[in-house]
Amino acid sequence: MSLPEWDQLKKLVTDAEEDVAKAVGGNKAAGTRARKKMQDIKSAAQEVRKKILEGRVDGEGDAASPADAAE
């Protein structure tokens, strides 16, 4: 079974690599693009976390604590 959200996260990280390297080199425009892509990565990572939690609760019958659901 594949997790499409995970595949999307990996793609976003790969896509950000060039802009991050340019930003480290001093390119201000690349820095702006890299920061935007990092925000997208953060959102995609949150989606992966949600899907994993859903799978844990639905698939294994292992109930999550309320603290886990709030994350």
N, C-alpha and C positions, 0 to 999 in steps of 0.2 A: 504494500500500500504506500502511496506517495502522498506527501502533504504539499499541495500547490503553494501554500503560503510560505513554506520553507524555500521552495524553489525560487519564488519571487524575491525573498530576502537575499538569497545568494546572488541573484542577478543584480539587485540594487547595489550590493557591496562591490561586485565586479565593475559595474558601471561607474561607481564613484572613484575607483582607484586612480584613474588618470588625472582627474581634477584635484584630488588630494595631493598627488605628487607635484602638480603645477603650483598649487597653493603654498606648499612648503617651500617651493622655489621662489616665492614672492609675487606670484601672479594674483592680483587682487580680484579680478573677474572669476578666476578659477576658485578662489576662496569662497566667493559668494555662491557659486554653483555647488561646491563641496558641502557648504553648510546646509543648503537646501536639500541635497541628496541625503545628508546625515539625518535630517528631520524625517525624510521619507523612510529611511532605514529604521529609525526609532518606531515609527508607526507600524511598519511591517513586522518588526520584532514583537510588538505587542499583539498583533494578530496571531503570530505563531504561538505565543504564550496562551492566548485564549483557546486556540484549537487543541493544543496539548491538554489543557485543563478539561475541555469538553470531552476529549477522548478518554481521559482518565476517569471522569465521572460517569460517562455513558458506557464506555467500553468495558472497563474492568470491574465496575461496581464498587470501586474504591472511592468512597465519598470524600470530597474535599472539605476542609474546614472553612468556615466563613471568612477567615483571614486570607486564605488562598484565593477565594473568589473575588476579594476586594482588590487584589493586585493587578 
